[in-house]
């Protein structure tokens, strides 16, 4: 026999799941528990007490002769009857001295009489009263037990026998139906995860802090409204993007904390400072909530399962009520039993009593009452399920009561679970909503970030860059620490991979800041901060993946001098994605674009009149449209690198103010168009390196003002004499070609200061080379040179000499006469240097700070 506790355990759920059980589920659980008790109580009584008690109905005997003096004592006569074929059956019949006339159709009310009433007219009542020993049958105990069991199964209605078991089965089905959604694997995992997250969100210190600060803000605003307090000195003009409490852009009005230029931002004192552990736990909760929402909102399985089990319980209620009500009247105390066992007992008719009838009837009525209550609650549950759309949940009330106006509405199973939680306690949903708000998450990140990145720590990360400027580089942070803006002497600020970067008004303290780098960092600025950047920022670097990531305020920095854009400016169908208008950048001088352009963006012409330097670095995409270059009449420096150009673009010849042209890493094979450069009177630097140029045309002599010529990494095999007619040439780089001979005309380049011919096939150095007495850099490495002439000593201004990778067996001792040459500027094998005379090595090892009479 199982106990009540064992059966009730079917209704047990985890204590944490109770927040998902509304009042009707709890009430139905208690009703099911009471129905269990009814079933177990009825079953226990049925098993422990006698089920039925039966007595035979006596038949009147024929030719009975009773003597009056017997005083009611029975006279037994044995009658033997032969049935034939030698088979005999002996039957003992009982005749009483006062034989009453009894018929089989005795009314049920007479079965309870202790004596039979006399039916013959000659009987005296006095003799009936003297029969004190009752009417005796000649049945033993086993026969009574046998007939009781036979009549229990034959005469008793089936519902009276199985009522406790039916109640138990129905109740177990109802219990299982009520809690199936907690047990089904596909819903159990989601519910368990939800309850776990909900409990952590409810107990998180960050929830308390966020709601407390909201209450403080509300009270402060009410106070300001009632008392008309004076405005604080801190103003914010527009609201922020994505619910940011402080950042805003001057172009777009965003949602979030509602501040305006006319309304002072209330300074709310911090309720508490989260320690590092609490902050990390809160950040982990935001991530868990985000992932759980994405997982649960995709389906409505939990909702459908709950509706399904409620429908099953309702159908079960109707079924139980319909068939149970018909059996209330079938439970009775008295029953007539006619078993066909006369050959075993001697009687054919029996009157039986069911001693549990009254109790079972009362329990059945109680059970029907409980089922009716249970069914009405099921109907109410169905009404609640279909009255409102439970697959949608709005945090509108929470948004109105708190400053987190960006809390999104949810749907499907996520919404249904929150509706269920609201039936338990609406405070859970309110606290849970804090972790759905991006404003709240950003605020937490800001607090944690400021707690970690103090002023002292930031000061340790400040360094000096190549331009000897103080630079701070912040990488992969959740935001920009407030202490950054206290570094008032900072010159360069680099923000990389900081998606939630916000620049507050405090940046106006950084009076030395002139250069800003935004690397995959779509920063948002307050109005005051924008005003400061618009007036003070001179150089801006923006690296992005998509052109939409470029902050809109970038196009309004009217005092910007240099703009560097690195990212994708083309769409998948190879159509140009235009930049926004650059018309406001009135003072822009340098524009650097590193992208995958097929044509120069048309909006660049907005800054064409005042642009002096244009740099386009493609990733190998062919730049085919260059007509807009003609409008850039003031451009002095032009770089078109890695643009797959095959010839020098004709549009370049219209740039009358061009001073430097760089066509590095293209596919240029011939430069016959170079004759047109004669119209570019100011052209002084021509860089055609890393191409496929085979020869240099003699028309190069027309570029009379050329001072620097870079032809390295091409396919040149010789240097034409025309090159050496460029009298103003100061730098010549023909490294990494296939040149085998240095022409003697090189001596004509009296202004040559830098000559690079590394990586060629030179084996002999002409003496005329050393007539270029202004040479400072001479790169002769990776050739086939076997000796260095002693005339190298004529190069008094030589500071850098590269000889490594040749076939030298010694160095000339006259190197010591190159007064500016030092060991650091001499690139040669160690054994060659060691073979030099000691006095030469001593001169080369001297400190470069020692002045020389013949120096520069």
N, C-alpha and C positions, 0 to 999 in steps of 0.2 A: 504494500500500500504506500503510495507516495504522499508526501506531506504537502501542506498548503504552501510552505515556503518554496518547495521545489517547483510547483506549478506557477507560483507568482514570479519566479525568476525569469519566465518567458517574457514578462513585461518590463524587465529591468533594462535600462539603457544607461549609457555613460552619463555621469552627473553633469558634464559640460554640455550635453545635448539638450538639457532642459530649457535652454534659452530659445530653442526652436520648437518648443511645445506650447502652443497657445492654450488658453483656459479650457477650450472645448476638448482638446486632446487629453489634458490632465483630468478633466471631469470624466471622460469616457474611460480612462485608465482605472479610475476608482470604481466606476460602475462595473467594469469588467472584473475587477477584484471581488466585488460583492457577488457577482454572478458565479465566480469561481467558488466562493464560500458556500453559496446555495447548492451548487453541484456536489461539492465534497461533503457537505452536511447531509444531503439527501442520500448520497451513495453510502456514506458511513452508516446511517440508520438502516438502510435497506440490507446491508451486509451483516449487521450485528443483531438485528431483531428477527423474530419469526415472520416469515413472509405472509403466509395464509394459514388459517386453521379451518379444517373441514370436518363435518359430521355427516353420517349417512342419514338419508330419509327412509324411515322404516315403513315397509309395506304391510297391510293387514293380512293375517294368516287365516287359512280355510279350516273349518271344523275344530276350531280351538275350543277347548273346554276348560274353563277356569273355575276353580272352587272359591266360594266366597271366603273361606277361612284361610286362604293363603296369604291374605293381607299384603297383596302386591308383590309377592315373591315370584320370581320367574320360574316357569316349568319348561325345561329344554327338551325337545323331541328331535331326534335325528331322522331324517328322511333320506333314503338312498334311492337314487334314480339311475336306471341303466339306459344308456344312450344307444346301445346296440353294438353288434360286431365284437362283443366281448369287452368293449371299452366301457368303463364305469367312471362316473364322477361323483364323488360324495360331496354333498353340500349340507352344511349345518345351518338349519334355520332356527330362528329364535322366536318363541311365542310367549307372550306375557299373560299372566293370569287375568289381568284386566285389558283384554285386547282392544285397543281403540281402532276405529276405522280411519286409516290414514291413506290419502291418495298421493300419487307422485306430484300432483300440481299443488304443492303446499305454498302458500304465499310466503314471500321473503320475510315478512314481519314476524312470522311465527317461528322462524329459525332461531330466534333468541329466547324462546320460552324454555323453561326448565322442564316442563311437562307438556304432554299432549292433552288437549281438552277432549273429554268423552263425547262421542257422537251417537252412541246408542241410547235409546230412551230409557232403558232400565238401569242405567248406571247411577250410583249415588255419589254426590260430591264428597261425602265423608271419606269414601275409600280412596279417592284421588289424593286427598290431603294426607292420608296415612302412607302413601307410596313415597317416603322420604328419601329413598336411595336412588331415585331417578330411573331413566330408561336405559337399560344396559344393552350394549352391543357386544358381540363376541369377537371383537377385534383386538389384536395385540398392538404394541407400540410401533413395531416395524411397519405394520399395515397402515397405521395412521400417518407415519412419516412418508410412506410411499404415496398415499392418496393426496397428502398435502402438496408434495412436489408435482404430482400429475396435474392437480387442479391449478397450481400456480402457473403452469405453462399453458393449460387449456382454457381455463375460465377467465383468468386475469387479462384485461386489455394490454396490448403491447406497449402502449405509452406509459402505463403505470409501472411496467417493468424496466423500461429503458430511459425514463425521464432524466435521472441524474447523469447518465452517460451522454445523452444528447445535449444537455446544458453544458457539460464539460467540453464537448467537442466544439459546439458553437462558440463558446467563450474563447477557447484557444484560437479558433479561426479569427475572431474579432481582434484578439490581442496581436496576433501575427500581422493582420492587415493594418493595424494601427502603427506598427513599428517597422514595417517592412522596408521603408525608405531609409531607415537607419542601418539596415543590415545588408541591403543589396550592394554588391561590390562597386558597381559603377557610380552609385550615388554616395555610398558610405565614405569613399575616399575624399570626394569633394566636400561633403559635410564636415568630416573630421578636419580637413585643412581649413575650411572656413571658420569653424568654431575656434580652432587654435589661433588663427590670425586675429579673430575678433577679440578673444580674450587678451592677447598681447597688446592690441591697439587700445583696449579699454584701460589697461593698467600702465600703459607707457607714460613716463614723465613728460614726454613731448606733447601728448594730448592735453594733459593738464595745463602745461605752459601755454599752448596755443589758444585754448579756450579761455584761460585766465586773461591773457593779453587782449583777447577780443572783448571780454567784459570790461577791461580797463579802458579800451578805446571807446566803447559805447558810453561808459560813465563820463569820460573826459569830454566827449562830444556833447553829451547832454548838459554838462556843466558849462561848456562854452556857449551853448545855445541859450541857456537860462541867464547866465551872468554877463554875457557879452565881453568875455575876456579879451585882452589885447592879443593881437596876432604875434606869433613867434617869428623870429627872424629867418627861419628856414622855410623856403617856398619850393614847391614843385609844380610845374606847369601842366603837365599832361600825365595820364596814367600810363602804365607800363605794358609791355608785351607779355602775353602768356601769364597774366596775373601777377606780374612783378610788382612788389610793393614800392620800389623806388625808381626803377629805370623807365625811361620813356623816350620816344623818338619825336622829333618835331614835325614829322610828316604824317604819322598814322596814329589815330587814337585807338588804344588797346583796352582790353577788359582787364579788370583786376581791382586793386585798391583805388577807390574813386577819389583822386586828388585833382585839384585844378589850380591855376595860377592865382585865383582870387581867394582860395581857401587855404589857410595855413595847415601844414601837416603837424598833427599833435604828437609831441614827443612822449611816448609811453614808456614809463620806467620798466625795465626788465624784471619780470617776476622772479625768475630763477635762472641760473646759468647751468646748462646741462654739462655734466662731466663727460669725458671722452667716451666712456663705456655706454652711457645712455644715448649719446648722439649716434654712435655706431649702430646700436640696436634699433633706433628709430629709422636710420637710413636703410637698414636691412628690411624693416617692416614696409617701407615705401616700395621697395623692390618686390617684396613678396605680394603685396596687394596688387601691384601692377600686373604681375604675371598671373596671379589668380583670376583677376578680372578678365584678362585676355583669354584664359582657359575656360572659364565658366560661362561667359557671355555668349559663347558659340553655340550652346545647346539649351534646351528646356526639358531635359530628361527628368530632373528632380520635380519640376512642376507637374509634368504629366504623370509621374509615378504617384505623387501625393493625391492628385485628382482621381487617379485610377483606384487607389486603395480606399478613398472615401466613397466612391461609387460602389465598390464591392461591399463595403460595410452597410451602405444604404439598402442595396439589394438583399443582403443577408437579413437585415432587420425586417424587410417586408415579407420575405419568405418565412422567417421564424414566426412572425405574428400571424400570418395567414393559417398555417397548419396547426399552431399551438392552441389558438383560440377554440378550435373545433374539438379538442380533447379535454377541455376543462370538465365537462359533464360526464365524461366516460370514467372518471376516477370515482368509484363508489366503495362503500364498506362491505356490502353483501353481494355474493355472486352464487349462481347455480352452476354446479359442475356435474356433467354426465359422462364420465370416462367409461370406456368399454373394457372394464376390468372386473366384471361380475364374477368371472371364473377364478379370480384371485382374492377378491374381497368378499363377495357375496351380496354386494349392493350395487345398484345402478345409478342412483341419484344421491347427490351430496349438496349440502348447503355450507358455503365457505364464507369466512370473514377476512378482509384485508386490513389488518390492524394498522397499516401505514397510510391508509387512504386519506384520512382527514389531514394529516401532516403534509402529504404530497400535494394535496389540493391547495393548501395554503401556500406552500412553496412555489407551486406553479403560478398562482395568481401574483405572488411577489415577483417571480421571474418575468412574467408578462409586463408587469409595471416597469421593471428595470429596462426591459427591451424597448418599451415605448419611449421612455426618457432617452435612452441611447439613440433610438431612431430619430427623434426630433432634433437631437444635437447633430446627428449626421446631416439632416436636411438643412440645418442652419449653416453647417460647414460648407455644404454645396452652394448655398446662397452667397456666402462670403467669397467663395472661390470665383464665382461668376459675376458678382456684383460689380467689381472693379477690375481693371486689367492688371493682374498681379505679375505679369511679365514685363512691367515697366515700373521703375521706381524713381521718383523725383526727390532731389535734395533741396527743393525750393525753400522749404521752411528753414532748413539749416543755413542756406545761403543768406536768407533774410536776417537771421539771428546772429550770424558771424560775419567776419570780414573776408571769409574765403568764398568769394562769389564765383569762383571758377570750378566748384565741385560739380563734376559731370553727372548727368542722369545715367542710370544703368538699366539693363534689360535682361530678359530670359531668366535663367536660374539664379543669377546674382541678385536680380531684383526680387525674385520670389523669396529667397532666403532673408533678405532685409525686411520684407513685409512680415515674415514670420517672427523675426527678432523684434519688430515693433510691437507685436502682440504681447511680448514679454516685458520689454522696457525700451522706450524710444531713445533713451540716453545712449544705448549701444550704437545705434545707427548714427547718431550725432557725432560720437567720438570716432566711429569708423570713417565718417566722411572727411575727417581731418587728413586721413592718409590717402584720400583720393584727390586732394587738391594739389595742384602744381605750385600754387602760391605757398602753401604750407611746406611742401618739400623744399622749395627754393629758400624759404626762410630758415629751415633747419640747416640746410647746407651752408647758408651764410653764417649762422651762429657757430657751427662746427669749424668752418673755415677760419673765421676770425679768432676762434679759440686756439687753433693750431698755428696759424701764421701770424705771429706777433711782429711788432716793429723790429725787435732785435734780430729775429730770424730772417726777416726780409733784408735787413741791412747786411747780413752775412752773404747774401746771394748777389749783391750788387758787385759788378765787375767793370773793368775798363776795356772798351772795345778797340779796334784798330785805329779809330779816329780819336782815341784818347777821350772818349765820352763815357760818362757813367751810365751803365746799362743794366737793366733788370729783366731777366727772362723767366716767365712763369709758364709751366708746362703741365697740361692735363690736371687742372684743378677744377673743383666744382663751381668756382666763381672767382671773382677778384677780391682779395682780402682788403678790408677797409684801411689797414695800416699802410698799404701801398701808396695811398694818396698823402701820407704824411712824409714821404721821401721827397721833400721839396727841391732837393738839388739834383734830381734824376734828369738825365738828358734823353735817354732812349728807353721805352717800355715795350717789351715783347710779350704778347699774350698768344699762346699756342694751345689749340685743342681745349678751349674753355667754352663750351656751348652756351653756358648761362652767364656770360660776362656782362656786367652792368657797370657803367661808368657814372658815378654820382657827381653831385655838384662839388664835392671836395677836391676834384681834380684841378679846380681853379687855383689851389694852393701851389701846384707844381709849375711855378713860373718858368723853370728852365726846360720844361718838356717841349721838344720840337719834333720828335720822331716817334711814331707809333706803329707797331707791327701787330696785325690781326691775322693769325694763321689758323684757318678753320675755326674762326671765332666771331660769329655774327653778333658783335657787341651792341648793346642798347645803351642809349645815353639819356640823361635827364636834360631838360631844356637849358638849365644853367651850365651844365657840362658842355652841351653842344655849343653854346655861345662862346665858351672859353676855347674850345678846339677850333672853332671857325676862325677865331682871331689870332691864335697863337701857333697852331700846328702847321709845320712846314713840310714834313715828309711823312707819307703814309704808305705802308706795305700791307696789302690784303691778299691772302692766299685762300682759295675757295675751291669747292668741288663743282658747284653749280652757280651760275651768275646770280641767281636769286638770293644767294647767301651774302652777297655784298650789301652791307647796311645802307639803307636809303640816305642816311645823313652824310655819307661819304661824298655824294654828288653836290653837296651844298657848302663845302669847306672853301669859302671864297679866297682865303689867303694861302691855300695849299700851293707849294712849289713843286713837289715831287710826288708822283703817284705810281706805285708798283702793283700791278694786278697779275696774279698767278693762278690760273685755273681754267676750267672748261668754258669756252664761250660759244661752242657749237652744239647743236642738237643732234639727235641720232640720224635724222634725215638730211644732215649736212646743210641745213639752212641756218643762216646767221641768227644768233640770239643777240639782239642789240643791247648795248649798255644803255642805262638811262642817260638823259641829257647831261652833257658836261658843260653846259653853257655857263653855269654859276662858277666854274673854276677859272675865274678870270686871270689869276696870277700863276696858273700852272705852266711850268717851264719844261719839266721832264716827265714823260709818260713811258712807262716800261710795261709791256704786255707779254706775258709768257703763256701761250695757249696753243690752240689747234685751229688757227684761223684759215679760212679759204680766201678771205678778202679783208681789207682793213675796215674795221667798224665805221660806219658812216658818221656816228656821233663824235668820232675823234675830230672831225672837221670843226666842231664847235670850239675847240681849243687851238685850232690850226694857226690863227693869226699870231698868237703869243708863245707857241710851243717852240722850244729851241732844241730839244732832244727827243727822238722817238726810237724806242727799242722794241722790236717784235721778235720773240724767240718762239718759233713753232716746234712742235714735237715730231716734225717730219711731214706734216700735212702741207701739200703744195699750195703756196700763196699765188693765186692766179690774177686777182684784180688789184691793181696798184694805182689806179687813176686818181684816187683821192690824195695821193702824195703831192700832186701838182699844186694843191691849195696850201701846202705847208711851206710857204715861201721863206719863213724865218727859221726853219730848222737848220741847225748847225751840225748836229750829229745824228746820223741815221744808222741803225743796226737792223739788218734783216738776216737773222741766223736760223739755220736749219729749216728753211722755207722751200727746199727743193727747187730753187731757181736754177735754170739752165743757162741763162744769159743775164747780163746786167740790165735791169729794167730801164726802159726809156724814160719813165716818169721821173727818174732821179736827175736827169739832165736839166730839169726845169728848176731845181733847187739852187738858186743862184747864191744863197748864203751858206751852202753846205761846206763844212770844213773837214768833217771826218765821215768816212763811209766804211762800214764793216759788213761784209757779205760772207761771214764765216759759215762753214759746214753746209754748203749748198752743193749743187751738181754742175757748177759752171765749168765748161770745157774750153771755151774760147772767150777772149776779152777784146775782140776787134772793136767793140763799141767804145773802147777806152779813149778813142780820139775825140769823142764828144765831151770828154771831161775838160777840154780846153776852155769850155764856156764857164766852167766852175772855177772862177778866179781865186776863190778862197780855199779851195780844197788843199789840205796839207797832209792828210793821213788817209791812206788807202789800204784796207785790210781785205785781202782775197785769199786768206789761208783756209786750209781744210776743204779744198775743192779738187777739181780734176784738170787743172790748167796744164797744157803741154808746153806752150811757149808764150813769150812776152812780145807783143808787137812793138815795132820801132816807134809807133805813134805815141808811145808813152812819154816821149820827149816833150810833148805839148803840155804836159801837166807841170809847168815850170815851177810852181810854188810847192810841190810835193816835198814833204819833210820826212814822212814815215811810209815805208812800203813793206807790207807783210805778205809774203807768198809761200810761207811754210806749208808743209804737208800737201804738196801738189805733185805733179808729175814732170817737173822741169828737168831738162837734161843739160841746159846751158843758160848762161846769162848773156843777153845781147849787150852790145856796147852802148845802146841807147839808154840803158838804165843808168850808166855812169855819167850821162850828160846832165843828170838832175843835180845841179850844183848845190841846191839847198837841202839835199837828202842828209838827214842826220841818223836815221835808223833804217837798216836793211835786214830783213829776216827772210832767208831762203832755206831754212832748216828742213831736213827730212824730204829731200827731193833726190834726184839722181845726177846731180851736177858733178862733173869730173874735173873741172878746171875753173880757177878764179882768173878772170881776164886781167891783163896788166892795166887796163883802163881804170881799175879800181882806185888807182892812185890819184885820179882826178877828183875824187870825193873828199875834198879837204875839210868839209864840215861833218863828215861821218863820225858819229860817236858810238854807235852800237851796230855791230856786224855779227849776225848769227848765220852760220852755215853748218851747223851740227847735223850729223846723220846723212852725209852725202858720200861722194867717192873721191874726195880731194886727196892727192898724194904729195903735191908740192905747193908750197906757199910762195907766191911771187914777191920779190923784194919791194915792188911798188905798194904792196899792202901796208908796209910800215912807214909809208909817207903820209898815211892818214894819222897824223900825230894827235888828233883830238879824240881818238878812240878811247873809250872808257870800258866798253864791254866787247870782248872778242871770244866768240864761242866756236871752237874748232873740233869739238869732241866727235867721236864715232866716225872718223874718216880713216884714211890710209896714210896719213902723214908720217914720214920717217924721221924728219928732223925739223927743228925750229931755228931759223936764222938768228944770228947774233944781233941783227938789227932790231930785234924786238925791244931792245933798250931804248929805241927812239920814241916808244910810246910812253911818254912821261905821265900821262893822265890815266893810264890803264889801272883799273880797280878790279876787274873781273876777267880772268883768263881760264877758259875751259879747254883742256887738252886730253881728257880721259877718253880711252877707247881708241887710241891710235897705235901706230907701230913704232913708237919712240923708244930709243935705248938710253937716252940721256936728255937732260934739260940744259939749255945754255946758261952759263954763269952770269951772263949779262942781265938775267932777270932781276938781279939785285939792284940794277940801275932804274928799274920801274918804281919810282919813288912812292907811288900810291898803292902799289900792289902788296897785299898781305897774304898770309897763308890761307886765311878764310876765303879769300877771293880767288885762290889758285886751285882749280879742280883738276887733279892729276893723281896717278897711282902713287901709293905710299913709297914704293921702292925708288921711283924716280925722284921724289922729293928728298928722300934720305941720301941719294947719291950727290946732291948738290954740295958745293963747298960749305963749310961751316959758317964762314962770314956771310954767305948769301942767305943761308937759312936763318942766321941771326937777324939779318935785315928784314926778312919776310915775317919773322916772328915778333917784330916790334909792335908796340901798342899803336893802334890807329890814331890815338889822340895826339901823338907827337907831331908837331908842325914841321913842314918841310919848306925849304926856301923856294923850291920850284913847284910847289903845289898850286892848286887852283886858286 
